[in-house]
Each structure stands twice: as C-alpha cells, then as structure tokens.
Amino acid sequence: MRAASAHVDAVDLAHTQTSSFLELPAELRNKIYALLLLVPHVIDLDPTNYRVLAPRLLLFLVSRRIHAEAYPMFYGNNAFRIFPLHTRFYYTESPLLARLAPQYLAVMKTLDLRLGPGHCTPVRGWTVTPNLRLMEAVKVRVLKVFVESDPSYDGYYRFNKAAHPYIDFAGRLVNNIFNHLPQVEEVVLDGFRLRQKPSPLISRVDDEAKAAGKKITWGLLRGWSEDNGHICTEELTANRDRDWSMVDLYGDESLDRLLKLLVLS
C-alpha cells in the first residue's frame, strides 16, 4: 500500500509540475520559449547541431501542446540557410529545407543565402528546384544575402571582371529564389571581406532585388548605408555589441537548467 501510495504521489507531483507551466500566461510562456529556442547564428546543416540545437529541441517532445506552441517560435524567428556550407553536406541533394516537415516550412520568416563558395566552379546542387520546397515557405519575408567573397572584386579575374561567370550564376540564383518566394519583401545584403559595397557581385544582387521590387537593407555587419558605401563605425560597433550580447545570452547555463526543468517536468 505504501508503494502504491508513493507511486500515486509521484504521478500527481509530475502532473502538477507539467500543468503549472502550461497554466502560465501565454506571454510568459512565449518569453521562455524565446530564451530556449532563439539562437544568434544562421541555422544550417552542420555536424555540431546534435550538441548545439538538438538539446534545445527536446522541448518539442514534452507534449503535443508544448510542441504546437514552441515550433513556431523556433522556425519562425530564426534564420535558416538555403544551401549548406559545411563540407560534409556541401554537395548534398537534400538541403536543410528539403528535410523539414511542411508545418515547419510554413512558419519560416527569414532565409539566408551565402554567396562566394564555389566561385571557381559553382556547386551543381545549388539550384532552385521543386526538391528545395521553397514555395512551401509561404511566410518568408526576409532574404539575407551574405557575400563571403567576390571573385571578380578580390583579384581572381582582375582583367575580366564583368564577364566573370560566377556573377551571372549568382544573379540567376537570386532571381530564381525570388520567383519561388514572390512574397519576400526585404533583402539584407552583407559581407565580411568587402570594405566597400559597390563590388560587381553585390551590385548584381542589388540589381536583381530592385528589379523584383524588394526593399534593400545594407550591412548589418559592415554598417553599410544607402548614402555611404564605406563602413559606418558607430553602427558597426553597435551591431557587434548587440551580436555579442546575444552570444552571451545563448551561452547562459541558466537556459540549460530551464530546459532540463521543462523536459523533466
């Protein structure tokens, strides 16, 4: 009888702990979800996901209701890379978006495109096809385009800049993305190897975005502005301070303790 009573008490305690979180106001639950699920980097296919992201996504397994409340926070407020960069997945025919459930694609709002890798020979898998399933991401409003390097600008082809094939490849790629995501409203252009924004590759992406009627936002990292192609020191410093504060928040051990409490409750 004592064993049975102890078991009943344990079940009642577990039920009380689980119910107590769901009884919190929705605004407070959303703040907790944000602390656990928002990350300061672009999410991509990466071998480190099992230790960086997977522990946080255990939250989805707590209950169906928590999953229904939490996945829009994770997929709707983080940025996801269209084509992978890690060498293990560089040539995959199934990028990240192709591996996700339709319900997750349907709430995404921000996608990321990295330009520069494969500038000598563009990766064959970096093409916009039905397999990529971009058209299922119906809520995407922001496309971030990060120029890792511009081969025509960095001296690889200094005598034939305008005709460099990678520029045309990147222009067609961006145009095809716009065709599959006509609802995109804003294009954020950035890059860490270019000191000034008017490089051939940046200019081509800028032209494609303007032709598609998209709003252009310049340089979160570089501090570019529409009036000045050079670095804006104050804006750059502010952005870096903000980014580092996000990294500090992401690394806070209290978040791990909070996640364990929710998963074990």
Salt bridges, closest charged atoms under 4 A:
ASP44 OD2 - ARG81 NH1 3.24
GLU69 OE2 - ARG29 NH2 2.86
GLU69 OE2 - ARG65 NE 3.40
ASP112 OD1 - ARG81 NE 2.98
GLU136 OE2 - ARG133 NE 2.90
GLU148 OE1 - ARG114 NH1 3.08
ASP168 OD1 - ARG204 NH1 2.89
GLU185 OE2 - ARG141 NE 3.69
ASP206 OD2 - LYS210 NZ 3.34
GLU208 OE2 - ARG204 NE 3.07
ASP243 OD1 - ARG242 NH2 3.61
